[in-house]
């Protein structure tokens, strides 16, 4: 079973002779993966990527710079029949980096969540992040934005925005009824 997250490019080993993510992009996708123990990012990697000799080698996460010894017998099979492999979105990479900078866990998603409704179908996560960070009096940081999408990938017209600090999230409630991308949005605490 694959833990939550998305696949990224294989992590480079600590030595300079190993392939980089750009070099490996033209190669076929391996049938195995590894997981970073710190940020939980997943990386497609083959046994051959661990070198020709020995039981494994040291690898380094390209997301959070964590390094560990990866043995061949601890590679996990990718269930390609049931899972689609996707790159980690830029917003997730930025959130992980900010979390680590703030000495939070890599998967930290904030402390105060808001429901945001009546969204324009074409609004993007970056639009909402900018709207809330610039709209809150005194400023504040958005930790995570999650637009809820239907099966076809189209926005369902609502999202959840999470803030690093409760005080900032409470101030963001004042944006209820304000215009974002041409629509008067609804901002409230979620039902659950």
URCORBEL-V345889 format. One record per residue. N is the residue number from 1. PHI is phi in whole degrees, 0 to 359 (* if undefined). BURIAL is 1 if it has 9 or more other C-alpha atoms within 8 Angstrom, else 0. D_FIRST is the distance of its C-alpha to the first C-alpha in Angstrom with 1 decimal. Layout:
((N:PHI:BURIAL:D_FIRST) (N:PHI:BURIAL:D_FIRST))
This chain:
((1:*:0:0.0) (2:268:0:3.8) (3:295:0:6.5) (4:303:0:9.5) (5:135:0:11.9) (6:227:1:13.1) (7:279:1:13.8) (8:240:1:17.2) (9:295:1:19.6) (10:301:1:19.1) (11:286:1:20.7) (12:287:1:24.1) (13:286:1:25.1) (14:286:0:27.9) (15:266:0:30.6) (16:281:0:32.4) (17:270:0:32.0) (18:281:0:28.3) (19:292:0:27.5) (20:266:1:27.1) (21:301:1:24.7) (22:293:0:27.6) (23:294:0:28.2) (24:275:1:24.7) (25:294:0:24.5) (26:271:0:26.4) (27:280:0:24.3) (28:294:0:21.8) (29:292:0:18.1) (30:294:0:16.6) (31:264:1:13.8) (32:230:1:12.1) (33:215:1:11.4) (34:230:1:12.1) (35:235:0:12.0) (36:289:1:15.4) (37:289:0:15.8) (38:268:0:18.5) (39:257:1:17.7) (40:70:1:13.8) (41:292:1:14.5) (42:253:1:12.3) (43:226:1:14.5) (44:288:1:14.4) (45:207:1:16.4) (46:254:1:17.8) (47:300:0:19.2) (48:296:0:22.6) (49:294:0:22.1) (50:268:1:22.2) (51:95:1:25.8) (52:276:0:27.6) (53:238:0:28.6) (54:84:0:27.1) (55:270:0:23.7) (56:169:1:22.4) (57:198:1:23.8) (58:282:1:23.9) (59:234:1:22.0) (60:228:1:22.7) (61:290:1:20.7) (62:279:0:22.7) (63:266:1:21.8) (64:241:1:23.0) (65:69:0:24.6) (66:295:1:22.7) (67:232:0:22.9) (68:203:0:21.4) (69:272:0:21.7) (70:251:1:18.8) (71:266:1:19.0) (72:299:1:18.0) (73:286:0:16.4) (74:252:0:13.8) (75:286:1:12.5) (76:253:0:8.9) (77:284:0:8.7) (78:273:0:8.5) (79:277:0:7.8) (80:294:0:11.2) (81:286:0:12.1) (82:242:0:10.0) (83:229:0:9.8) (84:260:0:13.0) (85:269:0:13.5) (86:232:0:16.1) (87:289:0:18.2) (88:290:1:18.4) (89:299:0:21.4) (90:304:0:24.6) (91:297:0:24.9) (92:291:0:21.6) (93:298:1:22.9) (94:294:0:26.2) (95:296:1:24.8) (96:299:1:22.9) (97:299:1:26.1) (98:294:0:28.2) (99:300:1:26.1) (100:295:1:26.4) (101:296:0:30.1) (102:275:0:30.6) (103:62:0:28.9) (104:262:0:26.2) (105:291:1:22.5) (106:300:1:20.8) (107:267:0:18.8) (108:301:0:22.1) (109:238:1:22.9) (110:100:1:26.5) (111:242:1:28.4) (112:222:1:30.2) (113:254:1:28.7) (114:237:1:30.9) (115:271:1:30.6) (116:233:1:32.4) (117:242:1:33.6) (118:61:1:35.9) (119:280:1:34.4) (120:298:1:35.7) (121:299:0:33.2) (122:262:0:33.3) (123:294:1:32.8) (124:250:0:30.3) (125:304:1:28.4) (126:298:0:31.0) (127:298:0:33.8) (128:292:1:32.8) (129:301:1:32.2) (130:295:0:35.7) (131:303:1:37.2) (132:285:1:36.2) (133:291:1:36.8) (134:272:1:40.3) (135:271:1:41.1) (136:281:1:40.7) (137:298:0:44.1) (138:85:0:44.1) (139:77:1:40.8) (140:166:0:37.3) (141:252:1:33.9) (142:274:1:31.1) (143:272:1:27.7) (144:209:1:25.4) (145:232:1:26.1) (146:230:0:23.8) (147:277:1:25.4) (148:280:1:24.0) (149:238:1:23.8) (150:277:0:23.9) (151:303:0:22.0) (152:279:0:24.3) (153:92:0:23.8) (154:281:0:27.2) (155:302:1:27.9) (156:268:1:28.5) (157:91:1:31.2) (158:214:1:29.8) (159:209:1:27.8) (160:237:1:27.0) (161:241:1:28.6) (162:243:1:27.9) (163:249:1:30.5) (164:294:1:30.6) (165:234:1:33.6) (166:299:1:34.5) (167:302:0:38.1) (168:293:1:37.2) (169:298:1:35.0) (170:294:0:37.9) (171:295:1:40.3) (172:293:1:38.0) (173:300:1:38.7) (174:291:0:42.2) (175:277:1:40.8) (176:302:1:40.5) (177:88:0:42.7) (178:282:0:42.9) (179:268:0:42.5) (180:226:1:39.4) (181:54:0:39.4) (182:83:0:42.3) (183:237:1:40.8) (184:280:1:41.7) (185:269:1:38.4) (186:257:1:37.6) (187:233:1:36.2) (188:205:1:35.5) (189:289:0:33.3) (190:292:0:30.3) (191:292:0:30.6) (192:248:0:27.8))
